[in-house]
Amino acid sequence: MMIAAPVNALDYKEIPGLDPNLPPTAERVPAEPLVVDMEANGRVTGKNGGSLHTLIGRSKDVRLINVWGYARLVGYNEALDLVPDILESVDVEDGRVFTLHTRKGHKWSDGAPFGAEDFRYFYEDIVLNEELTPSGLPPFLLANGKPPKFEVLDETTVRYTWEDPNPLFLPELAKARPPFIYRPAHYLKKFHDKYGDQAFIEAEAAKTKARGWAPLHNKVDDMYNARNPDLPTLQPWMLTSGDNDRRITLVRNPFYHRVDSTGQQLPYIDKVIMTVADGKLIAAKTQAGESNLQARNLSFSDITVLKQGEAQQNYTTALWPNSKGSEISILPNLTTNDPVWRKLLRDSRFRHALSLGIDRTLINRTLFFGLGKEGNDTVLSQSPLYKAEYRTKWANYDPEKANALLDEIGLTERDGSGTRILPDGRPLEIILETSGERQVEEDALELVSENWKDLGVKLFVKPSQRDNLRERAVSGDLVMSVWWGFENGIPTSEMPPSDYAPTREDDLTWFQWADYYETAEKGGEKPDWEPAARLMELYKSWLGSTSREERTKIWEEMLQIHADETIHIGLVSEVPQPVVINGVQNVPLTAIYGWDPGAQFGIHRMDEFFMAD
């Protein structure tokens, strides 16, 4: 439960050990901070102090502090509702007019005021500046291809008005990697050609080897990556200077906008210390007690060894279901260049046969001890859009029916080894390409290969690299691949269904159609397969929608198309993600683990975690 409270309503506590030169808590927090009632939320009121140690596989993963901290203008709560966070409130009219109210007295981490000018600076001086943003306005700031009218109404209020509805706007602000439509104008202006001293800009550009003011500005304007310790932030923890690339210390933001109902300013934890370790050793180091909170670089295969270390190190290994639509998803490339494969892959009977020919129960038991949920790559039971049919349709193991479907297509001839023959005389041999990043994919495909062999379908698994895989999708040489399932397996109707339609060029299922959409019909191919064309129509209808009921109907039809067509061949979902909790309180034992929505720890409010005595 979150409530707004005026300063005088709370008896603010001072944080032990905080810089004595800072103002008292009542002057650091906004006039109406975001107040959290821990007990009402089923949590324990914590205490300020302590350091949390965690392990990361590479130094650039320090940016995860801005994911886990999850201070957003609006963010998802655990019920997946969008609620104001940094903002005091948001007013929405007709799905077109968005009025954003910041909190009076809210300050950046350096104590400078945060408000309307920071939004204006981003919109007028960064995103509309061709030198800083040559690509122009991002899609979430366009509605039907048109930009908004931006207005500053007063020091704490801004308004965006589009001619058409823009349901993308608020969900974008709640992402694990948000667009940060505000910037610390007081800090960045000195690097901007329009405001800054030219001698200073030239000296700084020379110091950092930037080729001009714009590259310099872009370098210091680093809201997500957490590489510039001088850049003010609104997140719960901020980067300090003087660390090396192996050990990075993040300290509390003394002007953070959230407090608990007893008057303690959040975050409870003083410091987050990230230590870089070989990714292959992180499970062993976690077992040895070197991390207080760890999920990054841990996988299902580590659960056994982590459980073995619990008694000795006195930690808990929680198992959070992964929120992706499937742990492993086989992706036919419906826009492959090969005309024979293109026709066959678009035949629903072929995809249904491949799906019916997979023994998912065997895969689940062999690889995941039966802890996953067998079925399609689709929304999970935690989503309000879930229907059992979406998961089960064409996903039961029925090799007899699978063989009958292949016969019905006309693939009745076989060679001496029992492999069916394609219409052009080639054996039905599928080359399925992988990124080579996950052993579990190759283990699962080995079992799939044995299943498909019984159908007269020969499977060859070809390990590659992520970049090569995408290049082959772009060139049309890719026939089939394997990847994670849909990133968002727990959507609500208010979240954009962009993953379920050909809208993104990085989708290995239908690059040419997605390219057609992303290039505004200048590249790629217009969808000439009816289900894909309908999915695009529905996605565009969602973009123009104005009500929850309308968006729910759109989502349901899109999910039904995926279930009917088996566009992705999912295997097992909700596979547990191990989360090791060592001396940290308020970390849920049962929770979802995902990127969008979720921000991994973010949706569970890591600023409310605290260190045990």
Beta strands, then each sheet from edge to edge (+ up, - down):
strand 1: 2-4
strand 2: 34-36
strand 3: 51-56
strand 4: 74-76
strand 5: 82-84
strand 6: 87-93
strand 7: 97-102
strand 8: 149-154
strand 9: 157-161
strand 10: 237-239
strand 11: 247-252
strand 12: 258-260
strand 13: 271-276
strand 14: 293-294
strand 15: 316-321
strand 16: 329-332
strand 17: 373-374
strand 18: 429-434
strand 19: 458-463
strand 20: 480-483
strand 21: 569-570
strand 22: 572-573
strand 23: 576-581
strand 24: 584-585
strand 25: 610-611
sheet 1: 1+ 2- 12-
sheet 2: 3+ 13+ 11- 10+
sheet 3: 4+ 5-
sheet 4: 6+ 7- 9+ 8-
sheet 5: 14+ 23- 15+
sheet 6: 19+ 18+ 20+ 16- 21+
sheet 7: 17+ 22-
sheet 8: 24+ 25-
end
